[in-house]
Amino acid sequence: MRCPDGKAQGFLRDGACKGLRVRVTAAGAKSYVFESEVNGKTLRQTIGGIGAWTIEAARMEANRLRVLVDQNADPRDLARQRAEAARVAQAEAEARAQAEARAQAALALTVGEAWSRYIEERRPRLGERNDEQARVVFEFDKAAQAEPVKPVLAVVGE
């Protein structure tokens, strides 16, 4: 099958499956397409290249698309909705992974690091004497500085 002269593409209808066509472009590319009407407008959706799809598989896909069209559903809209749902699910999974990584990092925090952060965040509000006392308390117990910070519920439960 060749594309008609002067045309960008040509179509050959499948006699066994309503709406299934083989499209041939001027460049010689051949693919299966489904063609129908949905909501009064022409729908033409590519199924796939003839090298990648068997005629039986293309017929099954065309029948699936025809069922959707018969239900007044545009297969292109459904595909966009599935893609958007997949994008949202991916974003949620990434957010969960980041939250888990932050939680793990918080569990790896030592008492010394937590104390240093605490003092640095409050330094503008501490007086000179309180600042010195906080430093003395911190320096007094070197062994405790290396201990991991335990979650509050774990400490309460001990």
C-alpha positions, 0 to 999 in steps of 0.5 A, a space after each residue: 500500500 502506498 500513500 496517494 500522490 499529492 496527499 500527506 496520508 492515505 487510509 485502508 479500512 479493515 473489513 473485519 473491524 469497524 473503525 480500524 484503519 491502516 494509515 500510510 504517510 507520504 514518507 511510507 510509515 504505516 500504522 494502525 489507527 482507530 477512527 470514529 466520531 465522539 460528541 459529533 467530532 471526528 476521533 482519529 487515534 493511533 494504535 501503533 505501527 504495523 511492525 509492532 502490532 499484529 492485526 489481531 491485537 490492533 482489532 482488539 484495541 480498536 474494539 476496546 476504543 469503540 466500546 469507550 466511544 459508544 459510551 460517549 467517552 473520548 479515549 484521549 480524555 481518559 488517557 490524559 486523566 490516567 497520565 495525570 493520575 500517574 503524575 499525582 501518584 508519582 509526586 505523592 510517592 516522592 513527597 512520602 520518600 522525602 518525608 521518610 528521609 527527613 524522619 530518618 535524618 532526625 533519628 540520626 541526630 545526636 544530643 550534641 547536635 540537637 543542643 547546638 541547634 537549640 542554643 543557636 536558634 535561641 542565642 538572640 533571646 538569651 542573655 549573656 549569663 544564660 548563654 554562658 550557662 548553656 555552654 557550660 552544661 553542654 561541655 560538662 557531659 561529653 559522653 551524652 553529646 554523642 548519644 542519638 536523640 531518642 523520639 519523645 514517645 520512646 523516652 516516655 515509654 522507658 
